[in-house]
Amino acid sequence: MTLLEMVQNILSDMDSEEINSISDSNEAEQIAKVVENTYFNLISTRIIPEHAQTIKLTSLSSSVRPTHFTFPSRVKNIEFLDYNVSKKVGGVEYERLTYLTPDEFFSLSDGRDSLASNVLQVNDVASDSVLLIRNDAKPTYYTSFDDENLVLDSYDATIDSTLTSAKTRAYGTKYPNFDSFSDTFIPDVDDVMFPLLLAESKSTAMSLFKAGSDPKIEQAARRQKVYVQNDMHKVNKGRPKNKYGRH
């Protein structure tokens, strides 16, 4: 359903004035914002499979922080991080990096010789601490001290003066955009979630603008919640089974 179709559907159940465009009335625009808010409430509390994608991190491209990256906008999380460590021009050789907790990363850093020629003293953006970063080796580990910036443990200065965005390959979830003023906009969720989005939006609109939601709408919303939880993936991953010690 387009956003206009959803708004028209909700307005019809509210016995409100018919519209041909969201911009036709203030009420329609308010309903569109309700749909937007409901949409983000739904996707922020669930892992939506179709929002998962490969992600390029954003390099700080700074000689004083050569292994620092930030998350691009709207990134919810990353599950893993690879880096292209190929020494050949145009070569591709991704290696999976190992995540360390901040404490583990500090231990790794503190175990290095701060005065060695292959160690760079880096003032971290978030931790207000000096990190010891090797400048003669491919990256192996990474961490984040503030959930906004990532830092890798090393780089090879003979290949690149800093680690680059183009050589990163993360996999995770990004929040999609939502255009609450476009009649033709279709919210980016799987078809199976549309009934839940519509039911929750309708329930919220009834509560906000009609002083109480309809019991039938509430019932439909509850049913859709249960259904969606059990049917999110297009690929059937099966149900986990206890092995009870058997292999």
ZADO-1210 file (C-alpha; in nm, 4 decimals, padded with zeros to 6 digits):
<atoms>
<atom x="00.0000" y="00.0000" z="00.0000" code="MET" pos="1"/>
<atom x="00.1120" y="00.3544" z="-00.0680" code="THR" pos="2"/>
<atom x="00.1128" y="00.6016" z="00.2165" code="LEU" pos="3"/>
<atom x="-00.1890" y="00.7754" z="00.0611" code="LEU" pos="4"/>
<atom x="-00.3824" y="00.4472" z="00.0529" code="GLU" pos="5"/>
<atom x="-00.2999" y="00.3847" z="00.4189" code="MET" pos="6"/>
<atom x="-00.4080" y="00.7348" z="00.5195" code="VAL" pos="7"/>
<atom x="-00.7316" y="00.7026" z="00.3193" code="GLN" pos="8"/>
<atom x="-00.8015" y="00.3667" z="00.4829" code="ASN" pos="9"/>
<atom x="-00.7524" y="00.5100" z="00.8323" code="ILE" pos="10"/>
<atom x="-00.9587" y="00.8219" z="00.7609" code="LEU" pos="11"/>
<atom x="-01.2413" y="00.6046" z="00.6279" code="SER" pos="12"/>
<atom x="-01.2535" y="00.3999" z="00.9506" code="ASP" pos="13"/>
<atom x="-01.2500" y="00.7232" z="01.1488" code="MET" pos="14"/>
<atom x="-01.5514" y="00.8573" z="00.9504" code="ASP" pos="15"/>
<atom x="-01.3392" y="01.1514" z="00.8417" code="SER" pos="16"/>
<atom x="-01.3430" y="01.3559" z="00.5248" code="GLU" pos="17"/>
<atom x="-01.2286" y="01.1812" z="00.2074" code="GLU" pos="18"/>
<atom x="-00.9054" y="01.3005" z="00.0448" code="ILE" pos="19"/>
<atom x="-00.7262" y="01.2598" z="-00.2859" code="ASN" pos="20"/>
<atom x="-00.3874" y="01.3661" z="-00.1524" code="SER" pos="21"/>
<atom x="-00.2223" y="01.3784" z="00.1884" code="ILE" pos="22"/>
<atom x="-00.1875" y="01.7546" z="00.1486" code="SER" pos="23"/>
<atom x="-00.5661" y="01.7962" z="00.1159" code="ASP" pos="24"/>
<atom x="-00.6202" y="01.8360" z="00.4910" code="SER" pos="25"/>
<atom x="-00.4348" y="01.8895" z="00.8156" code="ASN" pos="26"/>
<atom x="-00.5941" y="01.5711" z="00.9503" code="GLU" pos="27"/>
<atom x="-00.4505" y="01.3683" z="00.6627" code="ALA" pos="28"/>
<atom x="-00.1042" y="01.5097" z="00.7286" code="GLU" pos="29"/>
<atom x="-00.1406" y="01.4244" z="01.0978" code="GLN" pos="30"/>
<atom x="-00.2388" y="01.0666" z="01.0087" code="ILE" pos="31"/>
<atom x="00.0624" y="01.0392" z="00.7781" code="ALA" pos="32"/>
<atom x="00.2886" y="01.1395" z="01.0679" code="LYS" pos="33"/>
<atom x="00.1169" y="00.8791" z="01.2864" code="VAL" pos="34"/>
<atom x="00.1981" y="00.6148" z="01.0242" code="VAL" pos="35"/>
<atom x="00.5595" y="00.7342" z="01.0137" code="GLU" pos="36"/>
<atom x="00.5980" y="00.7240" z="01.3925" code="ASN" pos="37"/>
<atom x="00.4318" y="00.3828" z="01.4108" code="THR" pos="38"/>
<atom x="00.6590" y="00.2570" z="01.1347" code="TYR" pos="39"/>
<atom x="00.9762" y="00.3527" z="01.3180" code="PHE" pos="40"/>
<atom x="00.8377" y="00.2159" z="01.6452" code="ASN" pos="41"/>
<atom x="00.7881" y="-00.1185" z="01.4721" code="LEU" pos="42"/>
<atom x="01.1221" y="-00.1468" z="01.2957" code="ILE" pos="43"/>
<atom x="01.3292" y="-00.0157" z="01.5887" code="SER" pos="44"/>
<atom x="01.2117" y="-00.2992" z="01.8129" code="THR" pos="45"/>
<atom x="01.2504" y="-00.5762" z="01.5548" code="ARG" pos="46"/>
<atom x="01.5156" y="-00.7158" z="01.3261" code="ILE" pos="47"/>
<atom x="01.3629" y="-00.6696" z="00.9814" code="ILE" pos="48"/>
<atom x="01.5462" y="-00.9070" z="00.7435" code="PRO" pos="49"/>
<atom x="01.5087" y="-00.6879" z="00.4350" code="GLU" pos="50"/>
<atom x="01.6781" y="-00.3954" z="00.6086" code="HIS" pos="51"/>
<atom x="01.9992" y="-00.5970" z="00.6388" code="ALA" pos="52"/>
<atom x="02.2667" y="-00.5062" z="00.3858" code="GLN" pos="53"/>
<atom x="02.6376" y="-00.4621" z="00.3264" code="THR" pos="54"/>
<atom x="02.7687" y="-00.1338" z="00.4618" code="ILE" pos="55"/>
<atom x="03.0760" y="00.0781" z="00.3913" code="LYS" pos="56"/>
<atom x="03.2081" y="00.2484" z="00.7025" code="LEU" pos="57"/>
<atom x="03.3131" y="00.6136" z="00.6837" code="THR" pos="58"/>
<atom x="03.6847" y="00.6675" z="00.7299" code="SER" pos="59"/>
<atom x="03.8038" y="00.9735" z="00.9197" code="LEU" pos="60"/>
<atom x="04.0860" y="00.9901" z="00.6595" code="SER" pos="61"/>
<atom x="04.3054" y="01.1505" z="00.9222" code="SER" pos="62"/>
<atom x="04.6806" y="01.0983" z="00.9535" code="SER" pos="63"/>
<atom x="04.6500" y="01.1407" z="01.3312" code="VAL" pos="64"/>
<atom x="04.3709" y="00.8793" z="01.3489" code="ARG" pos="65"/>
<atom x="04.4517" y="00.6519" z="01.0540" code="PRO" pos="66"/>
<atom x="04.2437" y="00.3544" z="01.1695" code="THR" pos="67"/>
<atom x="03.9310" y="00.5370" z="01.2864" code="HIS" pos="68"/>
<atom x="03.5898" y="00.5042" z="01.1215" code="PHE" pos="69"/>
<atom x="03.2381" y="00.6272" z="01.1893" code="THR" pos="70"/>
<atom x="02.9054" y="00.4649" z="01.1106" code="PHE" pos="71"/>
<atom x="02.7151" y="00.6055" z="00.8130" code="PRO" pos="72"/>
<atom x="02.3823" y="00.7682" z="00.8931" code="SER" pos="73"/>
<atom x="02.0864" y="00.5454" z="00.9853" code="ARG" pos="74"/>
<atom x="02.2971" y="00.2400" z="01.0698" code="VAL" pos="75"/>
<atom x="02.1285" y="00.0402" z="01.3450" code="LYS" pos="76"/>
<atom x="02.3982" y="-00.2223" z="01.3973" code="ASN" pos="77"/>
<atom x="02.6665" y="-00.4250" z="01.2259" code="ILE" pos="78"/>
<atom x="02.7108" y="-00.7984" z="01.2703" code="GLU" pos="79"/>
<atom x="03.0623" y="-00.8312" z="01.1336" code="PHE" pos="80"/>
<atom x="03.3391" y="-00.6305" z="00.9679" code="LEU" pos="81"/>
<atom x="03.5778" y="-00.7322" z="00.6883" code="ASP" pos="82"/>
<atom x="03.8711" y="-00.5410" z="00.5438" code="TYR" pos="83"/>
<atom x="04.0406" y="-00.5790" z="00.2064" code="ASN" pos="84"/>
<atom x="04.4019" y="-00.6523" z="00.3018" code="VAL" pos="85"/>
<atom x="04.5295" y="-00.7199" z="-00.0501" code="SER" pos="86"/>
<atom x="04.8728" y="-00.5677" z="-00.1206" code="LYS" pos="87"/>
<atom x="04.8116" y="-00.5719" z="-00.4966" code="LYS" pos="88"/>
<atom x="04.6709" y="-00.2695" z="-00.6787" code="VAL" pos="89"/>
<atom x="04.3078" y="-00.3496" z="-00.7512" code="GLY" pos="90"/>
<atom x="04.3330" y="-00.6768" z="-00.5603" code="GLY" pos="91"/>
<atom x="04.0538" y="-00.8111" z="-00.3405" code="VAL" pos="92"/>
<atom x="04.1355" y="-01.0150" z="-00.0312" code="GLU" pos="93"/>
<atom x="03.8830" y="-00.9614" z="00.2456" code="TYR" pos="94"/>
<atom x="03.9640" y="-01.0831" z="00.5943" code="GLU" pos="95"/>
<atom x="03.7193" y="-01.1005" z="00.8830" code="ARG" pos="96"/>
<atom x="03.8205" y="-00.8739" z="01.1719" code="LEU" pos="97"/>
<atom x="03.7709" y="-00.9803" z="01.5323" code="THR" pos="98"/>
<atom x="03.5693" y="-00.7589" z="01.7641" code="TYR" pos="99"/>
<atom x="03.7248" y="-00.6831" z="02.1020" code="LEU" pos="100"/>
<atom x="03.5551" y="-00.5226" z="02.3980" code="THR" pos="101"/>
<atom x="03.7043" y="-00.1845" z="02.4937" code="PRO" pos="102"/>
<atom x="03.8845" y="-00.3498" z="02.7856" code="ASP" pos="103"/>
<atom x="04.0333" y="-00.6171" z="02.5587" code="GLU" pos="104"/>
<atom x="04.1367" y="-00.3547" z="02.3053" code="PHE" pos="105"/>
<atom x="04.3107" y="-00.1508" z="02.5747" code="PHE" pos="106"/>
<atom x="04.4987" y="-00.4633" z="02.6830" code="SER" pos="107"/>
<atom x="04.6104" y="-00.5238" z="02.3245" code="LEU" pos="108"/>
<atom x="04.7195" y="-00.1623" z="02.2853" code="SER" pos="109"/>
<atom x="04.8961" y="-00.1446" z="02.6209" code="ASP" pos="110"/>
<atom x="05.1017" y="-00.4514" z="02.5344" code="GLY" pos="111"/>
<atom x="05.2829" y="-00.2611" z="02.2591" code="ARG" pos="112"/>
<atom x="05.6030" y="-00.0571" z="02.2844" code="ASP" pos="113"/>
<atom x="05.4933" y="00.3059" z="02.2736" code="SER" pos="114"/>
<atom x="05.8365" y="00.4213" z="02.1482" code="LEU" pos="115"/>
<atom x="05.8811" y="00.1613" z="01.8742" code="ALA" pos="116"/>
<atom x="05.9163" y="00.2894" z="01.5181" code="SER" pos="117"/>
<atom x="05.6248" y="00.0730" z="01.4012" code="ASN" pos="118"/>
<atom x="05.3849" y="00.2049" z="01.6667" code="VAL" pos="119"/>
<atom x="05.1840" y="00.5255" z="01.6364" code="LEU" pos="120"/>
<atom x="05.0439" y="00.6998" z="01.9426" code="GLN" pos="121"/>
<atom x="04.6826" y="00.7911" z="01.8618" code="VAL" pos="122"/>
<atom x="04.4518" y="01.0061" z="02.0730" code="ASN" pos="123"/>
<atom x="04.1147" y="00.8353" z="02.0524" code="ASP" pos="124"/>
<atom x="03.8017" y="01.0370" z="01.9710" code="VAL" pos="125"/>
<atom x="03.5808" y="00.8875" z="02.2411" code="ALA" pos="126"/>
<atom x="03.7901" y="00.7239" z="02.5102" code="SER" pos="127"/>
<atom x="04.0146" y="01.0238" z="02.5892" code="ASP" pos="128"/>
<atom x="04.3076" y="00.7843" z="02.5933" code="SER" pos="129"/>
<atom x="04.6212" y="00.7177" z="02.3901" code="VAL" pos="130"/>
<atom x="04.5989" y="00.4059" z="02.1745" code="LEU" pos="131"/>
<atom x="04.9067" y="00.2335" z="02.0365" code="LEU" pos="132"/>
<atom x="04.8392" y="00.1525" z="01.6720" code="ILE" pos="133"/>
<atom x="05.0797" y="-00.0477" z="01.4591" code="ARG" pos="134"/>
<atom x="05.1666" y="00.1048" z="01.1219" code="ASN" pos="135"/>
<atom x="05.3252" y="-00.2006" z="00.9603" code="ASP" pos="136"/>
<atom x="05.0550" y="-00.4661" z="00.9712" code="ALA" pos="137"/>
<atom x="04.7116" y="-00.5380" z="00.8317" code="LYS" pos="138"/>
<atom x="04.4216" y="-00.4745" z="01.0703" code="PRO" pos="139"/>
<atom x="04.3072" y="-00.7703" z="01.2773" code="THR" pos="140"/>
<atom x="04.0894" y="-00.6324" z="01.5586" code="TYR" pos="141"/>
<atom x="03.8395" y="-00.3528" z="01.6079" code="TYR" pos="142"/>
<atom x="03.6315" y="-00.1977" z="01.8833" code="THR" pos="143"/>
<atom x="03.4056" y="00.0955" z="01.9627" code="SER" pos="144"/>
<atom x="03.4201" y="00.3066" z="02.2765" code="PHE" pos="145"/>
<atom x="03.1048" y="00.5107" z="02.2160" code="ASP" pos="146"/>
<atom x="02.8929" y="00.3166" z="01.9633" code="ASP" pos="147"/>
<atom x="02.9553" y="00.5972" z="01.7130" code="GLU" pos="148"/>
<atom x="03.3207" y="00.5554" z="01.6177" code="ASN" pos="149"/>
<atom x="03.5158" y="00.2390" z="01.5414" code="LEU" pos="150"/>
<atom x="03.8899" y="00.1975" z="01.5735" code="VAL" pos="151"/>
<atom x="04.1019" y="-00.0771" z="01.4197" code="LEU" pos="152"/>
<atom x="04.4260" y="-00.1935" z="01.5750" code="ASP" pos="153"/>
<atom x="04.6710" y="-00.1465" z="01.2867" code="SER" pos="154"/>
<atom x="04.7357" y="-00.0446" z="00.9269" code="TYR" pos="155"/>
<atom x="05.0124" y="-00.0921" z="00.6734" code="ASP" pos="156"/>
<atom x="05.1540" y="00.2515" z="00.5880" code="ALA" pos="157"/>
<atom x="05.3372" y="00.1058" z="00.2860" code="THR" pos="158"/>
<atom x="04.9969" y="00.0382" z="00.1249" code="ILE" pos="159"/>
<atom x="04.7755" y="00.3266" z="00.2437" code="ASP" pos="160"/>
<atom x="04.8464" y="00.6279" z="00.4631" code="SER" pos="161"/>
<atom x="04.5141" y="00.5590" z="00.6373" code="THR" pos="162"/>
<atom x="04.2579" y="00.2817" z="00.6286" code="LEU" pos="163"/>
<atom x="03.9944" y="00.3601" z="00.3670" code="THR" pos="164"/>
<atom x="03.6178" y="00.3356" z="00.3437" code="SER" pos="165"/>
<atom x="03.6358" y="00.1612" z="00.0077" code="ALA" pos="166"/>
<atom x="03.8147" y="-00.1381" z="00.1607" code="LYS" pos="167"/>
<atom x="03.5621" y="-00.1963" z="00.4396" code="THR" pos="168"/>
<atom x="03.2765" y="-00.4436" z="00.4146" code="ARG" pos="169"/>
<atom x="03.0423" y="-00.4543" z="00.7093" code="ALA" pos="170"/>
<atom x="02.7105" y="-00.6355" z="00.7240" code="TYR" pos="171"/>
<atom x="02.4278" y="-00.5001" z="00.9330" code="GLY" pos="172"/>
<atom x="02.0980" y="-00.3147" z="00.9448" code="THR" pos="173"/>
<atom x="02.0162" y="00.0365" z="00.8268" code="LYS" pos="174"/>
<atom x="01.6978" y="00.2289" z="00.9028" code="TYR" pos="175"/>
<atom x="01.5282" y="00.3254" z="00.5737" code="PRO" pos="176"/>
<atom x="01.4034" y="00.6720" z="00.4892" code="ASN" pos="177"/>
<atom x="01.0377" y="00.7650" z="00.5292" code="PHE" pos="178"/>
<atom x="00.8694" y="01.0356" z="00.3199" code="ASP" pos="179"/>
<atom x="00.5590" y="01.1286" z="00.5166" code="SER" pos="180"/>
<atom x="00.4432" y="01.3885" z="00.2593" code="PHE" pos="181"/>
<atom x="00.4546" y="01.1751" z="-00.0556" code="SER" pos="182"/>
<atom x="00.1297" y="01.0193" z="-00.1758" code="ASP" pos="183"/>
<atom x="00.3111" y="00.7471" z="-00.3687" code="THR" pos="184"/>
<atom x="00.5647" y="00.6567" z="-00.0993" code="PHE" pos="185"/>
<atom x="00.5561" y="00.2891" z="00.0055" code="ILE" pos="186"/>
<atom x="00.7052" y="00.2118" z="00.3505" code="PRO" pos="187"/>
<atom x="01.0020" y="-00.0225" z="00.3254" code="ASP" pos="188"/>
<atom x="00.8759" y="-00.3308" z="00.5057" code="VAL" pos="189"/>
<atom x="00.7931" y="-00.6770" z="00.3838" code="ASP" pos="190"/>
<atom x="00.4354" y="-00.7395" z="00.2667" code="ASP" pos="191"/>
<atom x="00.3733" y="-00.9550" z="00.5726" code="VAL" pos="192"/>
<atom x="00.4242" y="-00.6527" z="00.8003" code="MET" pos="193"/>
<atom x="00.1890" y="-00.4150" z="00.6204" code="PHE" pos="194"/>
<atom x="-00.1263" y="-00.5358" z="00.7990" code="PRO" pos="195"/>
<atom x="00.0469" y="-00.4849" z="01.1347" code="LEU" pos="196"/>
<atom x="00.1680" y="-00.1370" z="01.0368" code="LEU" pos="197"/>
<atom x="-00.1807" y="-00.0412" z="00.9232" code="LEU" pos="198"/>
<atom x="-00.3529" y="-00.1887" z="01.2309" code="ALA" pos="199"/>
<atom x="-00.1114" y="-00.0227" z="01.4757" code="GLU" pos="200"/>
<atom x="-00.1367" y="00.3109" z="01.2920" code="SER" pos="201"/>
<atom x="-00.5128" y="00.2902" z="01.2903" code="LYS" pos="202"/>
<atom x="-00.5228" y="00.2078" z="01.6616" code="SER" pos="203"/>
<atom x="-00.2928" y="00.4975" z="01.7446" code="THR" pos="204"/>
<atom x="-00.4903" y="00.7406" z="01.5286" code="ALA" pos="205"/>
<atom x="-00.8164" y="00.6356" z="01.6936" code="MET" pos="206"/>
<atom x="-00.6653" y="00.6911" z="02.0381" code="SER" pos="207"/>
<atom x="-00.5202" y="01.0301" z="01.9475" code="LEU" pos="208"/>
<atom x="-00.8011" y="01.1784" z="01.7423" code="PHE" pos="209"/>
<atom x="-01.1148" y="00.9852" z="01.8361" code="LYS" pos="210"/>
<atom x="-01.0660" y="00.9463" z="02.2125" code="ALA" pos="211"/>
<atom x="-01.0357" y="00.5714" z="02.2113" code="GLY" pos="212"/>
<atom x="-00.9536" y="00.2865" z="01.9759" code="SER" pos="213"/>
<atom x="-01.1914" y="00.0285" z="01.8378" code="ASP" pos="214"/>
<atom x="-01.1757" y="-00.3162" z="02.0100" code="PRO" pos="215"/>
<atom x="-01.1778" y="-00.4914" z="01.6728" code="LYS" pos="216"/>
<atom x="-00.8810" y="-00.2844" z="01.5528" code="ILE" pos="217"/>
<atom x="-00.6945" y="-00.3648" z="01.8739" code="GLU" pos="218"/>
<atom x="-00.7677" y="-00.7342" z="01.8252" code="GLN" pos="219"/>
<atom x="-00.6402" y="-00.7227" z="01.4666" code="ALA" pos="220"/>
<atom x="-00.3207" y="-00.5491" z="01.5788" code="ALA" pos="221"/>
<atom x="-00.2542" y="-00.8152" z="01.8448" code="ARG" pos="222"/>
<atom x="-00.3062" y="-01.0957" z="01.5934" code="ARG" pos="223"/>
<atom x="-00.0698" y="-00.9345" z="01.3455" code="GLN" pos="224"/>
<atom x="00.2015" y="-00.8963" z="01.6120" code="LYS" pos="225"/>
<atom x="00.1954" y="-01.2700" z="01.6803" code="VAL" pos="226"/>
<atom x="00.1915" y="-01.3584" z="01.3115" code="TYR" pos="227"/>
<atom x="00.4752" y="-01.1258" z="01.2150" code="VAL" pos="228"/>
<atom x="00.7047" y="-01.2591" z="01.4871" code="GLN" pos="229"/>
<atom x="00.6740" y="-01.6081" z="01.3382" code="ASN" pos="230"/>
<atom x="00.6956" y="-01.5118" z="00.9711" code="ASP" pos="231"/>
<atom x="00.9628" y="-01.2468" z="00.9135" code="MET" pos="232"/>
<atom x="01.2103" y="-01.4292" z="00.6917" code="HIS" pos="233"/>
<atom x="01.1536" y="-01.5142" z="00.3268" code="LYS" pos="234"/>
<atom x="01.3959" y="-01.8042" z="00.3661" code="VAL" pos="235"/>
<atom x="01.2696" y="-02.0672" z="00.6059" code="ASN" pos="236"/>
<atom x="01.5402" y="-02.0956" z="00.8693" code="LYS" pos="237"/>
<atom x="01.3587" y="-02.3698" z="01.0575" code="GLY" pos="238"/>
<atom x="01.2923" y="-02.3832" z="01.4266" code="ARG" pos="239"/>
<atom x="01.5829" y="-02.4372" z="01.6647" code="PRO" pos="240"/>
<atom x="01.5789" y="-02.7810" z="01.8258" code="LYS" pos="241"/>
<atom x="01.7439" y="-02.9015" z="02.1423" code="ASN" pos="242"/>
<atom x="02.0008" y="-03.1714" z="02.0723" code="LYS" pos="243"/>
<atom x="02.0037" y="-03.3013" z="02.4315" code="TYR" pos="244"/>
<atom x="02.3676" y="-03.3949" z="02.3974" code="GLY" pos="245"/>
<atom x="02.3221" y="-03.5802" z="02.0680" code="ARG" pos="246"/>
<atom x="02.5253" y="-03.4845" z="01.7590" code="HIS" pos="247"/>
</atoms>
